[in-house]
Amino acid sequence: MPPCARLPGLLIASLLFATTAAAEVTLPAPPDQQWQPLFQQVQRAHLFKDQKTFADAVPKLDADALLAEWGQAQAQPGYTLPAFAATHFTVPTESAAYVPPAGETLRAHIEGLWPVLTRTTDTVDPRGSLLPLPKPYVVPGGRFREVYYWDSYFTLLGLASSGRWQQVRDMVDNFAWQLDQYGHIPNGNRSYYLSRSQPPFFSLMVDLLAMHEGDDAYRRYLTQLRTEHAFWMRGAEGLAPGAASERVVRMNDGSVLNRYWDARAVPRTESWTDDLATAATVPDRAPSQVYRDLRAGAESGWDFSSRWLVHPAELGSIHTTEIVPVDLNSLLFHLETTIARASRAAGERSVARDFARQAERRKQAINALLWDERQGWYADRDLERGTPRPALTAAALFPLWLQVASPVQARRTAEAVQAQLVRAGGLLTTTENTGQQWDAPNGWAPLQWVAVDGLQRYQQDALARQIGVRFLRTVQTVYDREGKLVEKYVVDGSAGGGGGGEYPLQDGFGWSNGVALALLDRLCDEGKRCESAGDVGE
């Protein structure tokens, strides 16, 4: 039987529909394509401290006219590249720092931030990289002037805590609109993010909204849920065991799992010279492969981490596309179970049975191939070596959060996490200290929530509470000292803002705000409203 014959007919139809629909969409070109070679000259000259600044700039002329004028300007006396860029582009500037009223509690500060971080861009200048969205949305803050996919789920937790259900609905509608418009949810609403997505959290967003609206939410977004699934599964048909195509991998045993990918294999628009420099450190690898793996690492949301590196201290050793991640596949299990649930709510019983079977097969594959029985935790799988990657990371908690694990697997994972990842300020991302931001000593708000909620689902309540309380106190300490929340935190006991990575620590901050409110609600004594971490007991 050929491999494609093993795929359910409904899945094949869904994949063919999605491929056809995607082929009909003409996506806007990113700046590195539109303004070449001007774009490359500006980035190589480092006219802006942050390379994302020029990627977000808006030219005052259409691309053809801009390049023609640039060609003429270079022949004129006194021409300089900085002067040309300043004259011909509107460059984004940082907003003034938000200063909270004196004495404001942590909860009040976050709830006061929601309007500050809300944007409305139903119309945009088509010459720039920003993509329109029909309804208002909340941005993370700082250099992140647009909405981001997986960030937004954790922001939505906070909006729900604040009773802002209309904003929750607006943002879910925006993501549904992007699925209709582009065939997937891009990393963010920028043209240079269209070639990749981010961890697939749309089904979790629908789950959250269904807490308020009931099964109507599942029925409303069923088409978009299936579009999301078709995007991640594109290329599965006809794939032989041991082969991969885009985001799909058929394992040697015939099971189908997923990896991160990007449709482009050039330097990232927003980090152009950084990627050129990284590729130059590994002359034995094709630059295009390094760029693809860097981009796939960006799709993972963990950009960057020793998770993706052959040599933890060397970013050039990144091999994201050769790794099957445990968090991604747990999220796709949730997507498949959600489509089954939504299909039942819509009366489509055969579709529901088909996706329930797909979910069960994925669950079996995760537990067979992404569980390390010897070490006692879930791990990413190295495709080249055919074995689990050895290091424990916070991604091991996703199978608990999304209920893939057995009780025994959950208990053993909890024991390993307690021994290796728990610190005085919360949960470490990994045990490696490499200078990458998704490594030690940093802890990230979304991973704290995954840990707390996931551990509680398996009655590991003491550990869940320990992680949640410690992280909340870290957030509170920084807020009390600096009057702000930040993108990431040091959790090794020093209770400060995190570091590492490609850019300075960002203030704001969407998902830290959302998780802090969700933890205040979750850890507060029943019937009590906690305003700050000090209101939460041990």
C-alpha positions in Angstrom: 0.0 0.0 0.0 1.6 3.4 -1.0 2.0 5.9 1.9 -0.7 8.2 0.6 -3.3 5.4 0.8 -2.9 5.3 4.6 -4.1 8.9 4.9 -7.8 9.3 5.6 -9.8 10.6 2.6 -11.0 13.6 4.5 -7.5 14.6 5.3 -6.4 14.3 1.7 -9.3 16.4 0.6 -8.5 19.0 3.3 -4.8 19.1 2.3 -5.7 19.5 -1.4 -8.2 22.3 -0.7 -5.7 24.2 1.4 -2.9 23.8 -1.2 -5.2 25.1 -3.9 -6.4 28.0 -1.8 -2.9 29.0 -0.8 -1.8 29.0 -4.5 -4.5 31.6 -5.3 -3.2 34.1 -2.7 -0.6 36.6 -3.8 1.3 37.5 -0.6 2.8 40.9 -0.3 6.6 40.9 -0.7 8.8 41.7 2.3 11.2 44.7 2.2 14.3 42.6 1.5 12.7 41.6 -1.8 10.9 44.9 -2.6 13.8 47.3 -2.0 16.8 45.2 -3.1 19.6 46.2 -3.1 18.8 49.3 -1.1 17.6 47.2 1.8 20.8 45.2 2.0 23.0 48.3 1.8 21.1 50.0 4.6 21.2 46.9 6.8 24.9 46.3 6.1 25.7 49.9 7.0 24.0 49.4 10.4 22.2 52.8 10.1 19.8 51.7 12.8 20.9 50.1 16.1 18.1 47.5 15.7 17.8 45.9 12.3 14.0 45.5 12.8 13.7 49.3 12.7 14.4 49.5 8.9 12.3 46.4 8.2 9.4 48.3 9.8 10.1 51.6 8.1 7.6 52.8 5.5 9.0 54.2 2.2 7.5 57.4 0.8 7.5 56.1 -2.7 6.5 52.8 -4.4 9.3 50.3 -4.7 10.1 51.0 -8.4 10.1 54.8 -8.0 12.1 54.5 -4.8 14.9 52.4 -6.4 14.9 54.6 -9.5 15.3 57.7 -7.3 18.0 56.0 -5.3 19.9 55.2 -8.5 19.8 58.8 -9.5 20.7 60.1 -6.1 23.9 58.1 -5.9 25.2 60.0 -8.9 24.6 63.4 -7.3 27.3 65.4 -5.3 27.0 65.1 -1.6 24.9 61.8 -1.6 25.0 59.8 1.6 23.1 56.7 2.4 21.9 58.0 5.8 20.6 61.2 4.3 18.7 59.3 1.6 17.1 56.9 4.1 16.1 59.7 6.4 14.5 61.6 3.5 12.7 58.7 1.8 11.5 56.6 4.8 9.2 57.1 7.7 11.1 55.3 10.5 9.2 54.0 13.6 10.1 55.4 16.9 9.8 54.0 20.4 6.8 55.2 22.4 7.5 57.0 25.7 7.8 54.6 28.6 4.5 54.0 30.4 4.8 55.3 34.0 2.2 53.8 36.4 0.5 55.9 39.1 2.4 55.8 42.3 1.4 52.9 44.6 -0.6 51.0 41.9 -0.9 47.3 42.5 0.5 44.8 40.1 -3.1 43.9 38.9 -4.1 47.5 38.5 -0.9 48.3 36.6 -1.5 45.5 34.1 -5.2 46.3 33.7 -4.2 49.9 33.0 -1.7 48.7 30.3 -4.3 47.0 28.1 -5.4 50.3 26.4 -1.7 51.4 26.1 -0.8 48.2 24.2 -3.9 48.1 22.0 -3.6 48.9 18.3 -6.0 49.4 15.5 -4.6 48.9 12.0 -7.6 48.1 9.8 -5.9 50.3 7.1 -2.2 50.5 6.6 0.2 52.0 4.1 0.7 49.2 1.5 4.3 50.4 0.9 5.3 49.3 4.4 5.7 45.8 5.9 2.7 46.1 8.3 -0.3 43.9 7.4 -3.8 45.1 8.2 -6.1 43.4 10.7 -9.8 44.1 10.8 -10.2 44.4 14.5 -8.1 45.9 17.4 -5.3 43.8 19.0 -2.8 43.9 21.8 0.9 44.1 21.0 3.6 42.8 23.3 5.4 46.2 23.7 8.8 47.7 23.0 10.2 46.8 19.6 7.3 44.5 19.0 4.9 46.9 17.4 2.7 44.2 15.8 0.7 41.3 17.0 2.4 37.9 17.5 0.8 34.6 17.2 1.7 32.4 20.2 2.3 35.4 22.4 -1.3 36.4 22.0 -2.7 33.3 23.7 -1.1 34.2 26.9 -2.1 37.9 26.5 -5.7 36.6 26.0 -5.5 34.8 29.4 -4.9 38.2 31.0 -7.7 39.9 29.0 -10.1 37.2 30.1 -9.0 37.7 33.7 -9.8 41.4 33.3 -13.2 40.6 31.9 -12.3 42.0 28.5 -14.1 39.3 26.5 -14.8 41.5 23.5 -11.1 42.0 23.1 -10.6 38.3 23.3 -13.2 37.8 20.6 -11.6 40.5 18.4 -8.2 39.0 18.6 -9.5 35.4 17.8 -11.4 36.9 14.9 -8.2 38.5 13.6 -6.4 35.2 13.7 -9.4 33.5 11.9 -9.2 36.3 9.3 -5.5 35.6 8.7 -6.3 31.9 8.2 -8.9 32.9 5.6 -6.6 35.5 4.0 -3.3 33.7 4.0 -4.0 30.0 4.6 -2.1 30.2 7.9 -1.4 32.5 10.8 1.9 34.2 10.2 4.5 34.8 13.0 3.2 38.4 13.2 1.3 40.8 11.0 4.3 41.8 8.9 5.0 40.9 5.3 8.4 39.5 6.3 6.7 37.1 8.7 4.4 35.5 6.1 6.8 32.7 5.2 6.4 31.1 8.6 4.0 30.7 11.4 4.5 30.1 15.2 3.5 27.4 17.6 -0.2 26.6 16.7 -2.2 28.0 19.6 -5.4 28.9 17.6 -7.2 25.9 19.0 -6.3 26.9 22.5 -7.6 30.4 21.8 -10.9 28.9 20.7 -11.0 26.8 23.8 -10.6 29.9 25.9 -13.3 31.8 24.1 -15.6 28.8 24.4 -15.3 29.1 28.2 -17.3 32.3 27.7 -19.4 31.5 24.7 -19.9 27.7 24.8 -20.0 25.5 21.8 -20.9 28.5 19.5 -17.2 29.3 19.5 -16.2 25.8 18.3 -18.8 25.9 15.5 -17.8 29.5 14.5 -14.2 28.7 13.9 -14.4 25.1 12.6 -13.4 26.0 9.1 -10.4 28.0 10.3 -9.3 25.2 12.7 -9.2 22.8 9.7 -7.3 25.4 7.6 -4.7 25.6 10.4 -4.4 21.8 10.4 -4.1 21.6 6.6 -1.3 24.1 6.7 0.8 22.2 9.2 0.1 18.9 7.4 0.8 20.1 3.9 3.2 17.7 2.2 2.1 14.6 4.2 0.4 12.9 1.2 2.7 10.5 -0.5 5.5 10.9 2.0 7.7 7.8 2.4 8.9 6.6 5.8 12.0 8.4 6.9 11.2 11.4 4.6 10.2 15.0 5.4 8.4 17.7 3.5 8.0 21.3 4.8 6.6 20.9 8.3 5.7 17.2 8.1 7.9 14.2 8.9 7.0 10.6 8.3 8.9 8.6 10.9 10.5 5.3 10.1 7.6 3.4 11.7 5.1 5.2 9.4 3.7 7.6 12.0 3.4 11.3 11.0 4.8 14.0 13.2 5.8 17.6 12.6 8.7 20.0 12.7 9.3 23.7 12.3 10.1 25.2 8.9 10.1 28.4 6.9 9.3 28.8 3.2 12.3 31.0 2.7 16.1 30.2 3.0 17.6 33.7 3.1 18.6 35.8 6.1 15.6 37.0 8.2 14.5 40.5 7.1 14.5 41.8 10.6 17.9 40.3 11.5 19.6 40.4 8.1 23.3 41.0 9.1 23.0 38.9 12.2 22.1 35.9 10.0 24.8 36.7 7.5 27.3 36.7 10.4 26.0 33.4 11.8 26.3 31.7 8.5 29.8 32.9 8.0 30.9 31.1 11.2 30.2 27.7 9.6 31.9 27.6 6.1 31.2 23.9 5.9 27.4 24.4 5.7 25.5 25.9 2.9 24.4 29.4 4.0 20.8 28.7 2.8 20.5 25.8 5.2 21.7 27.9 8.1 19.2 30.6 7.2 16.4 28.0 6.9 17.2 26.6 10.4 17.4 30.1 11.9 14.0 30.9 10.4 12.6 27.6 11.6 14.0 28.4 15.1 12.1 31.7 14.9 8.9 29.8 14.0 9.3 27.8 17.1 9.1 30.9 19.3 12.3 29.7 21.0 14.7 32.0 19.1 17.2 30.9 20.1 18.0 28.0 22.3 20.4 25.1 22.8 17.3 23.0 22.0 18.1 23.6 18.3 21.9 23.5 18.5 24.3 20.7 17.9 26.9 22.5 19.9 25.2 24.5 22.6 27.6 27.5 22.5 27.5 27.8 18.7 24.5 29.4 17.0 25.9 28.3 13.6 25.3 24.7 14.6 21.5 25.3 14.6 19.6 22.3 13.0 16.0 23.1 13.8 14.6 21.4 10.8 16.3 18.1 11.8 14.4 18.0 15.1 10.9 16.8 15.9 9.7 19.0 18.8 7.6 17.7 21.6 5.7 21.0 22.2 4.8 21.4 18.6 3.4 17.9 18.3 1.5 18.2 21.6 -0.1 21.4 20.3 -1.1 19.6 17.1 -2.6 16.8 19.2 -4.7 19.5 20.9 -5.7 21.0 17.5 -6.9 17.6 16.2 -8.9 16.9 19.4 -10.4 20.4 19.1 -11.4 19.9 15.5 -13.0 16.6 16.6 -14.9 18.4 19.3 -15.9 21.3 17.0 -17.1 18.9 14.4 -19.3 17.1 16.9 -20.8 20.4 17.9 -21.5 21.2 14.2 -23.1 17.7 13.7 -20.3 16.5 11.4 -19.8 13.1 13.1 -17.7 11.4 10.4 -15.2 14.3 10.4 -15.2 14.2 14.2 -14.3 10.5 14.2 -11.6 11.1 11.6 -9.8 13.8 13.6 -10.2 11.8 16.8 -8.4 9.0 15.2 -5.6 11.3 13.9 -5.3 12.7 17.4 -5.0 9.2 18.9 -2.3 8.2 16.4 -0.4 11.3 17.2 -0.6 10.7 20.9 0.7 7.2 20.4 3.6 8.5 18.3 4.5 11.2 20.9 4.6 8.6 23.6 6.5 6.1 21.5 9.1 8.5 20.0 9.3 11.6 22.1 9.3 9.9 25.5 12.7 9.1 26.9 12.0 6.1 29.1 15.6 5.9 30.4 15.7 9.5 31.6 12.0 9.8 32.5 10.9 12.9 30.6 9.6 14.0 27.2 12.3 15.2 24.7 12.6 16.4 21.2 13.7 13.8 18.7 16.9 14.2 16.6 16.1 13.0 13.1 19.7 12.5 12.0 20.5 10.3 15.0 17.1 8.7 15.4 17.2 9.3 19.2 15.7 11.7 21.7 17.9 14.8 22.4 19.4 14.4 25.8 18.7 17.7 27.6 15.6 18.3 29.7 13.8 21.6 28.7 10.6 23.2 29.8 9.0 22.0 26.6 8.8 18.6 28.4 5.7 19.9 30.2 3.6 20.4 27.1 2.4 16.8 27.0 1.2 17.3 30.6 -0.5 20.6 29.8 -2.3 19.2 26.7 -3.0 15.8 28.3 -0.9 13.5 26.2 1.0 12.0 29.1 0.0 9.0 31.2 -0.1 9.5 35.0 3.2 7.7 35.3 4.9 9.8 32.6 3.5 12.9 34.3 4.9 11.9 37.7 8.3 11.1 36.3 8.4 14.3 34.3 7.5 16.3 37.4 10.3 14.7 39.4 12.8 15.5 36.7 11.6 19.1 36.4 11.7 19.5 40.2 15.3 18.3 40.3 16.7 20.2 37.3 14.6 23.2 36.3 13.0 24.7 39.4 14.9 27.7 40.8 14.2 30.3 43.4 12.5 32.6 40.9 10.5 30.0 38.9 11.1 27.6 36.1 14.2 27.6 34.0 13.8 27.3 30.2 16.8 24.9 29.9 19.7 23.8 32.1 22.2 25.3 29.6 23.7 28.8 30.0 24.7 29.7 26.5 23.9 33.4 26.1 20.8 32.6 24.1 17.7 34.1 25.5 15.7 30.8 25.6 18.3 29.2 27.9 19.3 29.5 31.5 19.2 31.6 33.6 16.0 32.9 31.9 12.5 32.0 32.7 9.6 33.0 30.4 6.0 33.7 31.4 4.3 31.3 28.9 6.4 28.4 30.1 5.5 29.1 33.7 1.8 28.9 32.8 2.3 25.7 30.9 4.1 24.2 33.9 1.5 25.3 36.5 -1.6 24.4 34.5 0.0 21.2 33.2 1.2 19.9 36.6 -2.2 20.7 38.1 -3.9 18.5 35.5 -2.0 15.6 36.9 -2.4 16.4 40.6 1.1 17.6 41.0 -0.3 20.6 42.9 2.6 21.3 45.3 5.1 21.6 42.5 2.7 23.6 40.4 2.1 26.1 43.2 5.9 26.3 44.0 6.7 27.3 40.4 3.7 29.7 40.1 4.4 31.5 43.4 8.1 31.8 42.8 7.6 33.3 39.4 4.9 35.7 40.5 7.3 37.0 43.2 10.0 37.5 40.6 7.6 39.6 38.5 6.5 41.5 41.6 10.1 42.2 42.7 11.0 43.7 39.3 7.7 45.7 39.2 8.2 47.1 42.7 11.8 48.1 41.8 11.3 49.4 38.2 7.6 50.0 37.8 7.2 47.7 34.8 6.8 44.2 33.5 9.4 42.8 31.0 9.6 40.2 28.3 11.6 37.6 30.3 13.1 37.2 33.8 16.2 35.8 35.4 14.8 33.0 37.8 18.0 31.8 39.4 17.4 33.9 42.5 18.6 37.3 41.4 15.0 38.4 40.4 15.8 40.7 37.5 15.0 41.1 33.8 16.4 38.4 31.6 19.1 38.9 29.0 20.9 37.3 26.1 19.7 37.0 22.5 19.7 39.4 19.7 18.2 42.6 21.2 17.9 44.4 24.6 15.3 43.4 27.1 11.9 44.7 26.1 9.3 46.4 28.4 5.6 46.0 28.2 4.9 43.1 28.1 2.0 41.3 26.7 2.4 37.7 27.7 4.1 38.6 31.1 1.0 40.7 31.8 -1.4 37.9 30.9 0.3 35.2 32.8 0.8 37.3 35.9 -3.0 38.0 36.0 -3.8 34.3 35.3 -1.4 33.2 38.1 -2.9 35.7 40.5 -6.3 34.2 39.8 -5.2 30.6 39.8 -3.1 30.8 43.0 -5.3 33.1 45.1 -7.4 31.6 47.9 -10.9 30.7 46.8 -13.3 33.7 47.0 -10.4 36.2 47.3 -9.1 38.7 44.7 -5.3 39.0 44.8 -3.9 42.3 43.7 -0.2 41.5 44.1 2.1 38.5 44.6 2.1 39.3 48.3 -1.6 38.4 48.5 -0.8 34.8 47.4 0.3 32.4 50.1 2.9 29.8 49.8 
